[in-house]
Amino acid sequence: MIRKKVVFLTIAVVLAVFLVWVVYQARKEIANNSSQRRSVFYTDPGKSYSVVIDGERFSIPVSEHEKIIVSVEPLGDDEKPKPIDPHIRIPDAPLDAKMSAVQQSRFYFRYDSPEDLREFRLAENLDKLHADDDWTTARNVMHWARNQFEHSPLETYPPQNALAMLREIRAGRATGFCAQYCYLTVQALQALGCPARYVSIQGHEVCEVWLSSRQKWILLDPDHDAFFTDPKGQLLCALDISRCPEAVQVVTDHSISDRMDLLRRFRHLAYWLRNDLYTKAINFYDLPKYKVYIAETGFSEFISENPCALITTYPEELYEPPNGL
């Protein structure tokens, strides 16, 4: 009799524990369901999709006629938060270029003002280079810069301030080549009220000028006194050249030994954030810290080789109008 009572009691305890567990799980499921938020979006052919987290855009690769399900739910008891990869790409899908109007650039470019460059403008009589349209002014400035000294290997690196640099070179205490022609061109353009910036390509320095008349950045190569056009004669920026070098025309009166070699160098682009070198020079060894590199392909490889570099896979954010214009 006692044995039967023990068995009965054991079964009752097990059933009670089971019922408690069932009730606990049911309440947990109800709680989870009440905190879950779920949205479904149906994709359209030819469109690209992305999600924005704290202002950064992450693309969502989808095929035609798929649906995107966004579900927000609490972490499980044994789950841990998984942080997002800090190397953010905004965005990496080709069609996301259409979103450039709503995505604010992460990068701030700094320039010297015409007031900062007044002494340089007056000392070099730069007003004579000013024309009725900004493109003619840009060409005049580039041609003037190229004629200030002969291209020579650097023995002593001259100042980045254009006025001080010219004094050193003219006194025979320094020489210059592609970078120095760019310093002259960019700072002279800025002195005349034309925003301009430095651009590095593979083994060479060039620059871009903002033409307000065309609402576009235009590439200049002061070392070769050259600019670049497409087959229709349209002026090109560095990004245009990098994407289709085979169709690019190099316009210059100077001799270029291998034009295709020059155009292939545009596969590697880096844009200088610091374009105020007249007033605030940069230590030569710190220059890479102030450049934004484009990595449209081979992103992981680029990160591993340049872990501290500023990188974008979204080149359009580098082609917005200059700050404040």
matplotlib code that plots the C-alpha trace (Angstrom):
import matplotlib.pyplot as plt

x = [0.0, 2.8, 4.6, 1.5, 1.2, 4.9, 4.4, 1.3, 3.0, 6.0, 3.7, 1.8, 5.0, 6.3, 2.9, 3.0, 6.5, 5.5, 2.5, 4.6, 7.1, 4.3, 2.8, 6.3, 7.0, 3.5, 4.0, 7.5, 6.1, 3.4, 5.9, 8.2, 5.3, 4.1, 7.6, 8.2, 7.8, 7.7, 7.4, 7.3, 8.4, 8.0, 10.8, 10.5, 12.8, 15.5, 15.5, 18.1, 17.4, 19.2, 18.7, 19.9, 21.4, 22.5, 22.8, 25.0, 23.5, 23.8, 22.7, 20.4, 21.2, 18.0, 16.8, 13.7, 10.3, 11.8, 10.5, 12.4, 11.3, 12.4, 11.9, 12.7, 12.7, 14.4, 17.6, 17.3, 18.5, 21.8, 22.3, 24.9, 24.7, 26.7, 28.3, 28.2, 31.5, 33.1, 34.3, 31.0, 30.2, 27.6, 26.4, 28.1, 25.3, 25.7, 22.1, 22.4, 24.0, 20.5, 20.3, 23.1, 20.6, 19.5, 22.8, 24.9, 28.6, 30.6, 33.6, 34.4, 36.8, 38.7, 39.9, 41.8, 39.7, 40.5, 41.1, 43.7, 45.4, 45.3, 49.1, 49.8, 47.3, 48.8, 52.4, 52.0, 49.5, 47.0, 44.2, 45.6, 44.6, 40.9, 38.5, 34.8, 34.1, 35.5, 36.7, 38.9, 40.2, 41.0, 43.0, 44.8, 45.9, 47.0, 49.1, 50.6, 51.5, 53.2, 55.4, 56.8, 59.6, 60.9, 60.0, 62.9, 63.4, 63.1, 66.3, 64.8, 61.0, 59.8, 57.1, 53.4, 52.6, 52.7, 54.2, 57.0, 57.5, 58.0, 60.6, 62.6, 62.4, 63.3, 66.2, 67.6, 67.1, 64.4, 62.9, 59.5, 57.4, 53.8, 52.8, 54.3, 52.5, 49.3, 50.0, 50.5, 47.3, 45.0, 46.1, 46.0, 42.5, 41.3, 42.9, 40.6, 37.5, 37.4, 37.2, 39.9, 41.3, 44.2, 43.7, 46.2, 46.3, 48.8, 52.3, 51.1, 49.4, 46.6, 43.8, 40.1, 38.4, 34.7, 33.1, 30.0, 29.0, 28.8, 28.0, 30.8, 34.3, 36.8, 40.1, 43.3, 46.8, 49.1, 52.3, 51.2, 49.2, 46.3, 42.6, 40.4, 37.3, 35.0, 34.5, 31.8, 34.2, 32.6, 34.9, 35.7, 36.4, 38.8, 36.0, 34.8, 38.3, 38.8, 35.5, 36.2, 39.9, 39.7, 37.3, 39.1, 40.9, 43.9, 44.0, 47.4, 50.2, 52.8, 54.4, 53.2, 55.2, 52.4, 48.9, 47.2, 49.7, 48.6, 44.9, 45.4, 46.8, 43.3, 42.3, 43.6, 42.0, 42.5, 40.9, 42.6, 40.4, 42.9, 43.1, 44.1, 47.9, 48.6, 47.7, 48.1, 50.8, 50.8, 53.8, 54.8, 54.5, 51.0, 49.6, 47.9, 45.9, 44.1, 43.1, 39.8, 40.4, 37.8, 37.5, 34.7, 36.2, 38.5, 37.2, 38.4, 41.9, 42.1, 41.1, 43.8, 46.5, 45.4, 43.8, 43.9, 42.9, 39.6, 37.7, 34.4, 32.7, 30.3, 32.3, 29.3, 29.6, 33.0, 31.4, 29.0, 29.4, 32.1, 31.1, 28.7, 28.1]
y = [0.0, 2.4, 1.5, 2.4, 5.8, 6.5, 5.7, 7.8, 10.7, 10.5, 10.6, 13.6, 15.5, 14.8, 15.9, 19.0, 19.9, 19.2, 21.4, 24.2, 23.9, 24.0, 27.1, 28.8, 28.1, 29.3, 32.5, 32.9, 32.4, 34.9, 37.4, 36.9, 37.2, 40.4, 42.0, 40.8, 43.2, 41.9, 43.7, 42.2, 44.0, 42.7, 43.5, 44.9, 43.9, 46.4, 48.1, 47.9, 47.8, 48.7, 49.3, 52.4, 52.0, 55.2, 57.0, 54.3, 52.4, 48.6, 47.1, 44.0, 41.7, 40.3, 38.6, 39.4, 38.7, 37.9, 39.4, 41.0, 40.1, 42.4, 40.9, 42.5, 40.2, 39.9, 37.9, 34.4, 33.5, 32.1, 34.6, 37.4, 40.6, 40.4, 43.8, 45.0, 44.9, 48.4, 48.6, 50.0, 50.2, 52.7, 51.2, 48.4, 47.6, 49.3, 50.5, 52.2, 55.1, 56.3, 57.0, 59.6, 62.4, 61.2, 60.0, 62.7, 62.4, 61.2, 63.2, 66.9, 68.6, 71.6, 74.4, 77.7, 80.7, 83.5, 85.8, 83.3, 83.3, 87.1, 87.6, 84.8, 86.2, 89.7, 88.5, 86.4, 88.7, 85.8, 88.1, 88.1, 84.4, 85.1, 84.7, 85.3, 81.6, 79.2, 76.5, 79.0, 80.3, 76.7, 76.1, 79.4, 78.5, 75.0, 76.3, 79.0, 76.5, 74.1, 76.9, 78.1, 75.5, 72.5, 69.0, 67.7, 64.9, 66.1, 66.6, 68.8, 68.7, 72.3, 73.8, 73.0, 76.7, 77.8, 81.2, 79.8, 76.9, 79.2, 81.3, 78.1, 76.7, 80.1, 80.5, 77.1, 75.6, 73.1, 71.4, 70.1, 67.7, 66.5, 67.2, 70.7, 71.5, 70.4, 72.6, 75.6, 74.8, 74.1, 77.1, 79.5, 78.3, 78.7, 82.2, 83.1, 81.7, 78.3, 75.4, 72.8, 69.7, 67.2, 63.6, 60.8, 58.1, 55.3, 56.9, 60.3, 63.4, 65.3, 67.6, 68.4, 71.8, 72.5, 74.3, 76.0, 76.7, 72.9, 71.8, 69.2, 68.3, 68.3, 66.5, 68.4, 67.0, 70.0, 67.9, 67.2, 70.4, 68.1, 67.6, 64.6, 64.2, 61.4, 60.8, 63.5, 66.1, 66.1, 67.0, 64.2, 63.8, 61.2, 58.7, 59.0, 58.2, 55.2, 53.6, 53.7, 54.5, 53.0, 55.7, 58.7, 61.3, 63.1, 66.7, 68.3, 69.9, 68.1, 64.8, 61.8, 58.7, 56.2, 57.7, 54.3, 53.8, 57.2, 56.3, 52.9, 54.7, 56.0, 52.5, 53.7, 56.8, 58.7, 62.1, 64.6, 65.9, 68.5, 71.1, 74.0, 73.5, 77.2, 77.9, 74.5, 72.3, 68.5, 66.5, 64.5, 61.1, 62.0, 62.6, 59.1, 59.9, 62.7, 60.7, 58.8, 55.8, 54.3, 50.5, 49.5, 46.0, 43.9, 45.5, 42.8, 42.8, 46.6, 46.6, 44.0, 46.0, 49.4, 48.8, 52.5, 54.0, 56.0, 54.0, 54.2, 51.9, 54.7, 57.1, 59.4, 60.8, 62.2, 64.1, 66.3, 70.1, 71.7, 72.4, 75.3, 75.6]
z = [0.0, 0.9, -2.3, -4.4, -2.6, -3.4, -7.1, -7.2, -5.5, -7.8, -10.9, -9.5, -8.9, -12.4, -13.9, -11.8, -12.9, -16.5, -16.3, -14.7, -17.6, -20.2, -18.6, -18.5, -22.2, -23.2, -21.3, -22.8, -26.3, -25.7, -24.4, -27.4, -29.9, -28.2, -28.6, -32.2, -35.0, -38.6, -41.9, -45.4, -48.6, -52.1, -54.5, -58.0, -60.9, -61.6, -58.2, -55.4, -51.7, -48.6, -44.9, -43.0, -39.5, -37.8, -41.1, -42.7, -45.6, -46.0, -49.3, -49.4, -52.4, -53.8, -57.0, -59.0, -57.4, -53.9, -50.7, -47.9, -44.4, -41.5, -38.1, -34.8, -31.8, -28.4, -28.0, -26.7, -23.2, -24.5, -27.4, -27.4, -29.5, -32.7, -33.6, -37.1, -39.0, -38.5, -42.1, -43.4, -47.1, -48.3, -50.5, -52.5, -55.0, -58.5, -58.6, -55.3, -57.1, -57.6, -53.9, -54.0, -53.6, -50.2, -48.8, -47.2, -47.7, -44.7, -45.8, -45.2, -47.6, -46.4, -48.7, -48.5, -49.2, -51.6, -48.6, -47.3, -50.7, -51.3, -50.8, -53.3, -55.8, -55.7, -55.7, -58.8, -60.5, -60.8, -61.8, -65.4, -65.5, -64.8, -67.7, -68.3, -67.8, -65.2, -67.6, -69.5, -66.1, -65.1, -68.3, -68.0, -64.4, -65.3, -68.2, -66.1, -63.3, -65.8, -67.1, -63.8, -63.6, -65.4, -64.3, -62.2, -59.7, -56.1, -54.1, -51.4, -50.9, -51.2, -49.0, -49.9, -49.6, -53.3, -52.7, -50.5, -52.9, -55.9, -54.0, -53.1, -56.7, -58.3, -55.9, -56.9, -53.5, -54.5, -57.5, -58.4, -60.4, -60.6, -56.9, -57.0, -60.3, -58.5, -55.4, -57.7, -59.8, -56.9, -54.8, -57.7, -58.6, -55.0, -55.0, -58.0, -56.3, -58.0, -55.5, -56.3, -54.7, -55.0, -56.3, -56.2, -58.9, -59.2, -59.0, -60.0, -58.7, -60.4, -59.3, -59.9, -60.2, -59.5, -62.5, -61.2, -64.8, -65.4, -61.9, -62.1, -60.9, -63.8, -63.8, -64.6, -65.0, -64.5, -65.0, -68.6, -68.9, -69.9, -69.5, -70.5, -72.6, -73.8, -77.6, -77.6, -76.2, -72.7, -69.9, -67.5, -63.8, -62.3, -61.6, -65.3, -66.5, -64.1, -65.2, -69.0, -69.8, -73.2, -74.4, -72.9, -75.0, -73.5, -74.6, -74.3, -76.4, -74.3, -75.3, -73.3, -74.0, -73.2, -72.9, -72.1, -69.3, -67.9, -68.2, -66.5, -63.5, -62.8, -61.6, -58.2, -56.9, -53.6, -52.8, -50.5, -47.7, -46.8, -49.6, -47.4, -47.7, -48.2, -44.6, -43.0, -44.4, -43.8, -42.7, -45.8, -44.0, -42.7, -46.2, -46.5, -43.4, -45.2, -48.3, -49.1, -51.3, -53.6, -53.4, -55.7, -56.1, -54.0, -50.8, -48.4, -50.0, -49.8, -46.1, -45.3, -47.1, -45.8, -42.3, -41.3, -44.6, -45.2, -47.8, -49.6, -52.0, -52.8, -55.1, -55.7, -52.2, -53.2, -56.1, -54.3, -54.7, -52.6, -49.0, -48.8, -52.6]

ax = plt.figure().add_subplot(projection="3d")
ax.plot(x, y, z, "-o")
ax.set_aspect("equal")
plt.show()
